[in-house]
């Protein structure tokens, strides 16, 4: 695929059309979204949008994987969300009228569709089905944020690291072998997701490897004992 160009993506043939929130809209609304969206390809490492920018619409991931990351006061990045195909992006800032509070960065080559603000807001005002789905989405985001804050404040770093690996697995699933996590993460990204230093993340991954919970193959992570990893994460919620 050649990148940084417009993609041709038809919503009616999207692989995530049965789970994508925008596809919950009424038929006429869906046709308007399909006609008015702009789809673009991005290379790994490119920004879809940057923290501090004003939103001009909402995005939907057509293919590939993306991280939402916020820069802390200490200059360290904190990953606050992982995004997969079918997921929307940038809707909270658009609905609140605020600047983006995080940056969206491609974890791999990906395609993203953009729905302009005027089109999206007009459909929300007319389409109660989509409005309700957006309310559910925002409510779910708030629940996840509250849970993340609680875990960051109370959990030891070893538990947070195990939970981070499980979160990555839950978001992106396994490759065809059923044990290799279906995404490539740098050690720094894993550390940022767990809220710890890169050196600590490397040490804990090595410990998990020795304890036969995972196996490391370059940047690939193979989960060899899922039940043990879950126990280590101490998931009680």
VENURWO-V754072 format. One record per residue. N is the residue number from 1. RES is the residue in one small letter. SS is DSSP state (alpha for helix, beta for strand, coil for the rest). BURIAL is b if it has 16 or more other ideal C-beta (glycine too) atoms within 10 Angstrom, else e. Layout:
# VENURWO-V754072
N/RES/SS/BURIAL  N/RES/SS/BURIAL
This chain:
# VENURWO-V754072
1/x/coil/e  2/x/coil/e  3/x/coil/e  4/x/coil/e  5/x/coil/e  6/x/beta/e  7/x/beta/e  8/x/coil/e  9/x/coil/b  10/x/coil/e  11/x/alpha/b  12/x/alpha/e  13/x/alpha/e  14/x/coil/b  15/x/coil/e  16/x/coil/b  17/x/coil/e  18/x/coil/e  19/x/coil/e  20/x/coil/b  21/x/alpha/b  22/x/alpha/b  23/x/alpha/b  24/x/alpha/b  25/x/coil/b  26/x/coil/e  27/x/alpha/e  28/x/alpha/e  29/x/alpha/b  30/x/alpha/b  31/x/alpha/e  32/x/alpha/b  33/x/alpha/b  34/x/alpha/b  35/x/alpha/e  36/x/alpha/b  37/x/coil/b  38/x/beta/e  39/x/beta/b  40/x/beta/b  41/x/beta/b  42/x/beta/b  43/x/coil/e  44/x/coil/e  45/x/coil/e  46/x/coil/b  47/x/beta/e  48/x/beta/b  49/x/beta/b  50/x/coil/e  51/x/coil/e  52/x/coil/e  53/x/coil/e  54/x/beta/e  55/x/coil/b  56/x/coil/e  57/x/beta/b  58/x/beta/b  59/x/beta/b  60/x/beta/b  61/x/beta/b  62/x/beta/b  63/x/beta/b  64/x/coil/b  65/x/coil/b  66/x/beta/b  67/x/beta/b  68/x/beta/b  69/x/beta/b  70/x/beta/b  71/x/beta/e  72/x/coil/e  73/x/coil/e  74/x/coil/e  75/x/coil/e  76/x/coil/e  77/x/beta/b  78/x/beta/e  79/x/beta/b  80/x/beta/b  81/x/beta/b  82/x/beta/b  83/x/beta/b  84/x/coil/b  85/x/coil/b  86/x/coil/b  87/x/coil/b  88/x/beta/b  89/x/beta/b  90/x/coil/b  91/x/alpha/b  92/x/alpha/b  93/x/alpha/b  94/x/alpha/b  95/x/alpha/b  96/x/alpha/e  97/x/coil/e  98/x/coil/e  99/x/beta/e  100/x/coil/b  101/x/coil/e  102/x/coil/b  103/x/beta/b  104/x/beta/b  105/x/beta/b  106/x/beta/b  107/x/coil/b  108/x/coil/e  109/x/coil/b  110/x/beta/b  111/x/beta/b  112/x/beta/b  113/x/beta/b  114/x/beta/b  115/x/beta/b  116/x/beta/e  117/x/alpha/e  118/x/alpha/e  119/x/alpha/b  120/x/alpha/b  121/x/alpha/e  122/x/alpha/e  123/x/alpha/b  124/x/alpha/b  125/x/alpha/e  126/x/alpha/e  127/x/coil/b  128/x/alpha/e  129/x/alpha/e  130/x/alpha/b  131/x/alpha/e  132/x/alpha/e  133/x/alpha/b  134/x/alpha/b  135/x/alpha/e  136/x/alpha/e  137/x/alpha/b  138/x/alpha/e  139/x/alpha/e  140/x/alpha/e  141/x/alpha/e  142/x/alpha/e  143/x/alpha/e  144/x/alpha/e  145/x/alpha/e  146/x/alpha/e  147/x/alpha/e  148/x/alpha/b  149/x/alpha/e  150/x/alpha/e  151/x/alpha/b  152/x/alpha/e  153/x/alpha/e  154/x/alpha/e  155/x/coil/b  156/x/coil/e  157/x/alpha/b  158/x/alpha/b  159/x/alpha/b  160/x/alpha/b  161/x/alpha/b  162/x/alpha/b  163/x/alpha/b  164/x/alpha/b  165/x/alpha/b  166/x/alpha/b  167/x/alpha/b  168/x/alpha/b  169/x/alpha/b  170/x/alpha/e  171/x/alpha/b  172/x/alpha/b  173/x/coil/e  174/x/beta/e  175/x/coil/e  176/x/coil/e  177/x/coil/e  178/x/coil/e  179/x/coil/e  180/x/beta/b  181/x/beta/b  182/x/coil/b  183/x/coil/b  184/x/coil/e  185/x/coil/b  186/x/coil/e  187/x/alpha/e  188/x/alpha/e  189/x/alpha/b  190/x/alpha/b  191/x/alpha/b  192/x/alpha/b  193/x/alpha/b  194/x/alpha/b  195/x/coil/b  196/x/coil/b  197/x/coil/e  198/x/alpha/e  199/x/alpha/e  200/x/alpha/b  201/x/alpha/b  202/x/alpha/e  203/x/alpha/e  204/x/alpha/b  205/x/alpha/b  206/x/alpha/e  207/x/alpha/e  208/x/alpha/b  209/x/alpha/e  210/x/alpha/e  211/x/coil/e  212/x/coil/e  213/x/coil/b  214/x/beta/b  215/x/beta/e  216/x/beta/e  217/x/beta/e  218/x/coil/e  219/x/coil/e  220/x/beta/e  221/x/beta/b  222/x/beta/e  223/x/beta/b  224/x/coil/e  225/x/coil/b  226/x/alpha/e  227/x/alpha/e  228/x/alpha/b  229/x/alpha/b  230/x/alpha/e  231/x/alpha/e  232/x/alpha/b  233/x/alpha/b  234/x/coil/e  235/x/coil/e  236/x/coil/e  237/x/coil/e
